[in-house]
């Protein structure tokens, strides 16, 4: 959980320092409006970091990882079936 929080803090810092001028230019927003965008991004990042930690405590980590792997496998199978040409 600590590693996830550290990565979230680093992510928010990168967005604030490097991407801030590009976001501001892309949205044609003032500095006050960009502050709201950054706050919303920070809140969303914190919520998404806490969610897997909470689920792994409520369930077991093994069940959570199996569920994640099953979803990933289903997505990959769906993408493969779309990418393959259909016989005529």
C-alpha positions in Angstrom: 0.0 0.0 0.0 2.9 2.4 0.8 4.4 1.8 -2.7 1.1 2.6 -4.3 0.7 5.8 -2.3 4.3 6.8 -3.2 3.6 6.1 -6.9 0.4 8.2 -6.7 2.2 11.1 -5.2 4.9 10.9 -7.9 2.2 10.7 -10.6 0.5 13.8 -9.2 3.7 15.7 -9.0 4.6 14.9 -12.6 1.2 16.0 -13.8 1.5 19.3 -11.7 5.0 20.2 -12.9 5.4 18.8 -16.4 1.9 18.5 -17.9 0.3 21.6 -16.3 1.2 24.0 -19.1 0.0 21.6 -21.7 -3.3 20.9 -19.9 -3.8 24.6 -19.4 -3.2 25.4 -23.1 -5.3 22.5 -24.3 -8.3 23.5 -22.1 -7.7 27.3 -22.6 -8.2 27.6 -18.9 -7.0 30.1 -16.3 -4.6 29.2 -13.4 -7.6 29.0 -11.0 -9.5 26.5 -13.3 -6.4 24.4 -13.6 -6.1 24.2 -9.8 -9.6 22.6 -9.8 -8.6 20.1 -12.5 -5.5 19.2 -10.5 -7.5 18.8 -7.3 -10.0 16.5 -9.1 -7.1 14.4 -10.5 -5.5 14.1 -7.0 -8.8 12.9 -5.5 -9.4 10.4 -8.2 -5.8 9.1 -7.9 -6.1 8.7 -4.1 -9.5 6.9 -4.4 -8.1 4.5 -7.0 -5.0 3.7 -4.9 -7.1 2.9 -1.8 -9.6 0.7 -3.6 -7.3 -2.4 -4.3 -5.9 -2.1 -0.8 -9.3 -2.2 0.8 -10.5 -5.1 -1.4 -7.4 -7.1 -0.6 -8.1 -6.7 3.1 -11.8 -7.6 2.8 -11.2 -10.5 0.5 -7.9 -12.3 0.4 -5.1 -11.1 -1.9 -5.2 -14.4 -3.7 -8.9 -14.1 -4.7 -8.4 -10.5 -5.8 -5.4 -11.4 -8.0 -7.3 -14.4 -9.5 -10.2 -12.2 -10.3 -7.9 -9.6 -11.9 -6.2 -12.3 -14.0 -9.5 -13.7 -15.2 -10.7 -10.3 -16.3 -7.4 -9.7 -18.1 -7.7 -13.0 -19.9 -11.3 -12.3 -21.0 -10.2 -8.9 -22.4 -7.3 -10.4 -24.3 -9.5 -13.1 -25.7 -12.1 -10.5 -26.9 -9.4 -8.4 -28.5 -7.9 -11.4 -30.3 -11.3 -12.4 -31.6 -11.9 -8.9 -33.0 -8.5 -8.7 -34.6 -8.7 -12.0 -36.5 -10.2 -11.8 -40.0 -13.4 -13.7 -40.5 -13.6 -16.4 -43.1 -15.7 -15.7 -46.1 
